[in-house]
Amino acid sequence: MEDLSMKVSVLLPTCKRPEMLRTALRSIAAQNALSQVSEIIVIENGEDRRSASVCSEFKLLPINYIFNSIPIPPGRRHALESLRHIKEEKMAILFDDDWWTENHLERGIQSFSFAKDVVASYGACAWIEDEDHHLKQLFGQYNMWFATDEKPIGDRWRFQLQQMLVANLISTTCHFSSLIVNRAAWAECIEGLDDNPFDTDRIIATQLSTKGSVILDRIPSVLIRQHAGQEGVRMNNDIGRMWFDRTSKKLTDIAEANNIDLALAYRHLMHDKAVSVGDLRSFGNFQSIDYLIRQGIIQGPEVKIPGEIRKQTPNANKQRQPVLQRINAKIRGLLRRSRWPTAFR
């Protein structure tokens, strides 16, 4: 049941992208739970006054417009500065190049009623190809399916620290634009924003899981714009590998500090879900999977499971229902139950 008394502050950082900012604000204006939004903090960090004109178009929205005359680099310092303007105990984040479907805040607010220890809720996301609004792929759904043995609560999963570690060591499970979070928990975790220019989503989601439960919604409600060349810059060079490895090392350190045996967790999940290393590569980040293999957390190039050896060959995979087909069938069902797609051009 949605807590109608819960109020939410929305943080919307922007930087020289007035047209995209307009799309983001339209998606906020269309929220079913708009009455629970007490303020929208729009922070222009790119010395572009056009964002003020865009905000003035939305006279019915409770916008607090802030112009940084001296841009603040992304990271912990920027997050701390933003927190000074947030008044509610719950805050939602939306980047200026992304947008929400109408039920995003409604479902996120509902998630906090699932358990007393819930500190954050993430909506399911989809990547949108370049500027064309073409659905590229769903974001994090494969990781969520693999990382837990627990049954979902309706269309949501409740993740504890071990499940979040397993998911985020495969690839990024959550995106900042899908996050609704307790302000206090966020304030305790933002130091991780300085750890990695590429991979802060993985770090923050995991650190939030050290503070309490995190709810992951399977119903897509957030569209993430994937800009031309972005993925190539992030992944296909030695610098990208270095940063991915640094993040993975930080996550394995968190596991060790909390006495979580990742090798045992992966072995059980891969056996129970009939998932091979090849399957992990098909829905995970290849650099993250290579890191897990190098650290001996998972075995490659073949996984030895009691009673059988599943080799990474096409013929072996054809002998069983492909993992991705099974997951994609579930995701298609989720899409049918969501209000999808919603585009605010």
C-alpha positions in Angstrom: 0.0 0.0 0.0 1.3 3.4 -0.9 2.1 5.8 2.0 0.2 8.9 0.9 1.8 10.9 3.7 5.3 10.3 2.3 6.8 13.3 0.7 9.7 13.2 -1.8 12.3 15.7 -2.9 13.4 15.2 -6.5 17.0 16.1 -7.4 17.5 16.9 -11.1 21.1 17.9 -12.0 21.5 19.4 -15.5 24.4 20.6 -17.6 23.9 22.5 -20.8 21.1 20.3 -22.1 17.9 22.4 -22.0 15.9 20.2 -24.5 16.6 17.0 -22.5 15.8 18.9 -19.2 12.4 19.7 -20.7 11.8 16.0 -21.4 12.8 15.1 -17.8 10.5 17.7 -16.3 7.6 16.6 -18.5 8.0 13.1 -17.1 7.9 14.4 -13.5 4.8 16.5 -14.3 3.1 13.3 -15.6 3.7 11.3 -12.4 0.7 9.6 -10.7 2.2 10.5 -7.4 3.0 14.1 -8.2 1.1 15.3 -5.1 3.8 13.6 -3.0 6.6 15.6 -4.7 7.2 18.6 -2.3 10.1 20.0 -4.3 12.2 19.6 -7.5 15.8 20.8 -7.1 17.1 21.6 -10.5 20.8 22.4 -10.4 22.4 23.9 -13.5 26.1 23.0 -13.4 27.1 24.0 -16.9 26.8 27.9 -16.9 23.8 27.7 -19.2 20.9 30.0 -18.3 18.6 28.4 -20.9 17.7 25.8 -18.2 16.1 28.6 -16.2 13.8 29.3 -19.1 12.9 25.7 -19.4 12.0 25.5 -15.7 9.8 28.6 -16.1 7.6 26.6 -18.5 6.5 24.3 -15.7 4.7 26.8 -13.4 2.7 24.1 -11.6 5.8 22.2 -10.5 7.5 23.1 -7.2 10.9 23.8 -8.8 13.7 25.2 -6.8 16.2 26.4 -9.5 19.9 26.7 -8.6 22.5 28.0 -10.9 26.1 27.2 -10.1 28.1 30.2 -11.4 31.2 28.1 -10.8 30.6 24.5 -12.0 31.3 21.8 -9.4 32.9 18.6 -10.7 30.7 15.5 -10.5 31.3 13.4 -7.4 31.1 13.6 -3.6 31.5 17.4 -3.4 28.6 18.0 -5.9 26.4 15.5 -4.0 27.1 17.2 -0.7 26.3 20.6 -2.2 23.0 19.1 -3.5 22.1 17.7 -0.1 22.1 21.2 1.3 19.0 22.0 -0.7 17.0 18.7 0.0 14.4 19.0 2.8 12.6 15.7 2.7 13.7 12.4 4.2 13.1 10.6 0.9 14.8 11.8 -2.3 14.5 10.7 -5.9 17.2 11.3 -8.5 16.7 12.0 -12.2 19.5 13.0 -14.5 18.6 15.5 -17.2 19.0 13.1 -20.1 16.7 10.4 -18.7 13.0 10.3 -17.9 10.4 8.4 -16.0 7.1 6.7 -16.9 4.0 7.8 -15.0 4.1 5.2 -12.3 7.8 5.4 -11.3 7.4 7.5 -8.1 4.2 5.7 -7.2 5.8 2.3 -7.3 9.0 3.5 -5.7 7.1 5.0 -2.7 5.2 1.7 -2.3 8.4 -0.2 -2.1 9.3 1.4 1.3 6.3 -0.2 2.9 7.6 -3.7 2.2 9.9 -3.9 5.3 11.0 -1.6 8.1 14.7 -1.8 7.0 14.2 -0.6 3.4 16.6 2.2 2.7 16.3 2.5 -1.1 14.2 1.5 -4.1 15.3 1.2 -7.7 13.0 1.1 -10.7 13.7 -1.2 -13.6 15.4 0.7 -16.5 15.7 0.5 -20.3 18.5 1.9 -22.4 17.4 4.1 -25.2 19.6 4.2 -28.2 21.3 7.6 -28.9 18.7 10.4 -29.4 16.2 8.3 -31.3 14.1 6.8 -28.4 14.7 3.3 -29.7 14.6 0.6 -27.0 18.1 -0.9 -26.9 17.8 -3.3 -24.0 16.5 -3.6 -20.5 18.9 -2.7 -17.8 19.9 -5.0 -14.9 17.0 -7.5 -15.3 19.2 -10.4 -16.0 21.4 -9.7 -13.0 18.4 -9.4 -10.7 17.0 -12.8 -11.9 20.3 -14.5 -11.4 21.4 -13.0 -8.1 18.7 -14.3 -5.7 17.0 -17.5 -4.8 14.2 -15.7 -3.1 10.8 -15.3 -4.8 9.9 -11.8 -5.8 7.3 -9.9 -3.7 4.8 -9.3 -6.5 6.9 -7.6 -9.2 9.8 -6.6 -6.8 12.8 -8.2 -5.3 14.1 -7.4 -1.9 17.9 -7.5 -2.0 20.3 -7.9 0.9 24.0 -7.2 0.7 25.1 -10.6 -0.7 22.5 -10.5 -3.5 23.5 -7.0 -4.4 27.2 -7.9 -4.5 26.5 -11.0 -6.7 24.5 -8.9 -9.1 26.9 -5.9 -9.3 29.9 -8.1 -9.8 28.4 -9.3 -13.0 27.5 -5.8 -14.3 25.7 -2.7 -13.3 22.3 -3.6 -11.8 20.9 -0.1 -11.0 21.0 3.4 -12.3 21.0 6.6 -10.4 17.9 7.9 -12.3 15.9 5.0 -11.0 16.8 5.6 -7.3 14.5 6.7 -4.5 16.5 6.7 -1.2 16.5 7.7 2.4 18.4 10.9 2.6 20.4 9.8 5.6 21.6 6.5 3.9 22.5 8.5 0.8 24.6 10.9 2.8 26.5 8.0 4.4 27.3 6.5 1.0 28.2 9.4 -1.3 31.9 9.1 -0.5 31.9 6.3 -3.1 31.1 8.8 -5.8 34.8 9.8 -6.0 35.9 6.2 -6.4 35.3 5.8 -10.1 34.2 8.1 -12.9 32.4 5.2 -14.7 31.1 2.8 -12.2 29.6 4.7 -9.3 26.2 3.1 -9.8 27.6 -0.3 -8.8 29.4 1.1 -5.8 26.6 3.2 -4.4 23.9 0.5 -4.8 26.2 -2.0 -2.9 27.0 0.5 -0.1 23.3 1.3 0.3 22.8 -2.5 0.9 25.1 -2.3 3.9 22.6 0.1 5.5 19.5 -2.0 5.0 17.3 -3.7 2.4 17.1 -2.4 -1.2 14.0 -3.1 -3.3 14.5 -3.7 -7.0 11.4 -3.3 -9.1 11.0 -5.6 -12.1 8.4 -3.3 -13.9 10.3 -0.9 -16.2 9.6 2.7 -15.3 12.8 4.6 -16.2 14.4 5.3 -19.6 18.1 5.8 -19.7 19.5 7.6 -22.7 22.6 5.9 -24.1 24.6 8.5 -26.1 26.6 7.8 -29.2 30.0 6.3 -28.4 29.4 6.3 -24.7 29.7 2.5 -24.2 32.8 2.3 -26.3 34.5 5.0 -24.3 33.6 3.2 -21.1 34.5 -0.4 -22.0 36.8 -0.9 -24.9 40.1 0.3 -23.7 42.7 -0.4 -21.0 41.6 2.6 -18.9 38.1 1.3 -18.8 39.3 -2.1 -17.7 41.4 -0.5 -14.9 38.3 1.3 -13.6 36.1 -1.7 -13.8 38.7 -3.8 -12.0 39.0 -1.1 -9.3 35.3 -1.2 -8.7 35.2 -5.0 -8.6 38.0 -5.0 -6.1 36.1 -2.5 -3.9 33.0 -4.8 -4.0 35.0 -7.9 -3.2 36.6 -6.0 -0.3 33.1 -5.2 1.0 32.2 -8.9 0.8 35.3 -9.9 2.7 34.6 -7.3 5.4 31.1 -8.7 5.8 32.2 -12.4 5.8 30.4 -13.2 2.5 31.8 -16.1 0.5 31.3 -15.0 -3.1 32.7 -18.1 -4.6 30.2 -20.3 -2.7 27.4 -17.9 -3.6 28.1 -18.0 -7.3 28.7 -21.8 -7.3 25.3 -22.4 -5.7 23.4 -19.9 -8.0 25.1 -21.2 -11.2 24.2 -24.8 -10.3 20.6 -24.0 -9.1 19.8 -21.9 -12.2 21.7 -23.9 -14.7 23.9 -20.9 -15.7 27.3 -21.3 -17.2 30.2 -18.9 -17.5 29.1 -18.4 -21.1 25.7 -17.4 -20.0 27.1 -14.9 -17.5 29.1 -13.4 -20.3 26.0 -13.1 -22.4 24.2 -10.9 -19.9 27.0 -9.6 -17.9 30.0 -7.2 -18.5 32.8 -9.2 -20.0 35.4 -7.2 -18.0 33.6 -8.0 -14.7 33.3 -11.7 -15.6 37.0 -11.8 -16.4 37.8 -10.2 -13.1 35.8 -12.9 -11.3 37.6 -15.6 -13.2 41.1 -14.1 -12.5 40.3 -13.9 -8.8 39.1 -17.5 -8.7 35.6 -16.5 -7.6 34.1 -18.3 -10.6 35.7 -21.0 -12.8 36.3 -20.6 -16.5 36.3 -21.3 -19.3 34.1 -24.2 -18.1 32.1 -24.7 -14.9 32.4 -28.0 -13.1 29.2 -28.8 -11.4 28.6 -32.0 -9.3 27.5 -34.8 -11.7 28.3 -33.0 -14.9 30.7 -30.7 -16.8 29.0 -28.0 -18.9 31.5 -26.9 -21.5 31.2 -23.6 -23.3 30.2 -24.9 -26.7 27.1 -24.1 -28.9 26.0 -27.8 -28.9 26.0 -28.0 -25.2 23.9 -24.9 -24.9 21.4 -26.2 -27.5 20.7 -29.2 -25.3 18.9 -27.1 -22.8 16.5 -24.2 -23.0 18.8 -21.1 -23.4 19.0 -19.0 -20.2 18.4 -15.7 -22.1 15.3 -17.0 -23.7 13.8 -18.0 -20.4 14.6 -14.6 -18.9 13.4 -12.7 -22.0 10.1 -14.4 -21.8 9.7 -13.2 -18.2 10.7 -9.7 -19.2 8.2 -9.6 -22.0 5.5 -10.4 -19.5 6.7 -7.6 -17.3 6.6 -5.2 -20.2 3.0 -6.2 -20.9 2.1 -5.3 -17.3 3.9 -2.0 -17.4 2.7 1.3 -19.0 5.3 1.0 -21.7 6.7 2.6 -23.7 6.1 6.2 -22.6 7.9 8.9 -24.6 7.9 12.6 -23.7 9.4 14.1 -26.8 
